[in-house]
Amino acid sequence: MRVSKVLKAMLGFGREVVILAVEVVEGTRPRLVVEVRPKRRRRGRCGRCGGFASWFDNGDGVRSWRHLDAGFATVEVVALARRVDCRACGPTVAALPWARHDSAFSRAFEDLVVHDAIIGNKAAAAHRYGISWRAVNNTCVRVATEALDRVDLLDGLVAVAIDEVKYKKGHKYLTVVCDHVTGKVVWAAKGRSKDTVGEFFDALGSRAGQLEFVTADGATWITDVVALRAPDATVCLDTFHVIGWATKALDEVRRAEWNKLRQAGAAKAAKEFKGLRFLLRRNWANLTMGQREVIWALEAANRRTFRAFQLKEELADIFALPLIQARRALDDWLAYASRSKLAPFVKLARTIRSYRASIEATIEWRLTNGIAESNNASIGRIRANARGFHDPQAFITMIMLDRAGLAPSLPWTAE
Ligand SMILES: [Zn+2]
């Protein structure tokens, strides 16, 4: 087999790339320098817009791109960066089969860097490939921008979830919009206010008329804008948030009971009680037999907390019922909660009454929490991997790459 054929396969080049020369530069890490040229075509393409364009000049001469490593060696692709005269963009470097426009890395190398930055973090990717953190960051931005230019994520939306995500301590939030149909994030921006939601509807334009369902957490900064900008859409209250309210009410009851025990001087009982906090938050279905026994024992030890736990569990169960049964069960639940003498649940019953139409729409149309929940979990993982984000735009870029499906597949995977 000819060496050039081996080399071509190893570097992942297809018929569109011609290898002219190869050289190894010795060093602590050997460098494989591969001189190439694109296969000649009658007309070139503009590197900026991709349109056909006629030849202009040889540009600034030879350029080089870091390519996928070959074993111990790093690989450098070297070629003349010819220019074309694009009607739309003017004289521009011609599109090359191995690299994105304006990058010192090959496309395949960038795809791997982005892949590593998503599953790990940018610092880990920088270390792995021996490039700077800034270079990793720029690559993520370049890849995300290119992908966003190609697809319109806001096209054909009929059901969306609008939610907020924390990006930094001190009440710094992003607003994130997910598509209920695909489960993907389709839009994200800094801030959580009526203005932020307004920006989403600005981007959506007349397509807002096609929106049939919007799920949200009941915050008026979302629902008010939706009522104004998409008046025909049914607003559903995300079940995830309603159950979250109940969990919070349960926590308040537990804390009040714990304080009572402490003030009564029952230190040991108070300590045991404090340990219940995380157990109570979990779903009954996910508890082990031993954990269930702890909660059963509560019925005798602290009836008020036990009742609060039951109320939380029953509310969660209602969301799994068909609408007619759910309506009846919700009536019963509201009556029971209102008479429970547990102040946080009396208040919760009032809140739920005021959102009742939205809650019933959620049950009827089955727009469950799954999407918001799984996206929030993944977004939380991105934030944790990066050990937080100072720049909201950098966070948005990573969210879009990972959760909007913009991240490129691995270079050797056929698209
Ligand atoms: Zn152009």
Residues whose N, C-alpha, C, O or C-beta is under 5 A from the ligand:
A	BS01	ZN	C46 R48 C49 G50 C86 A88 C89
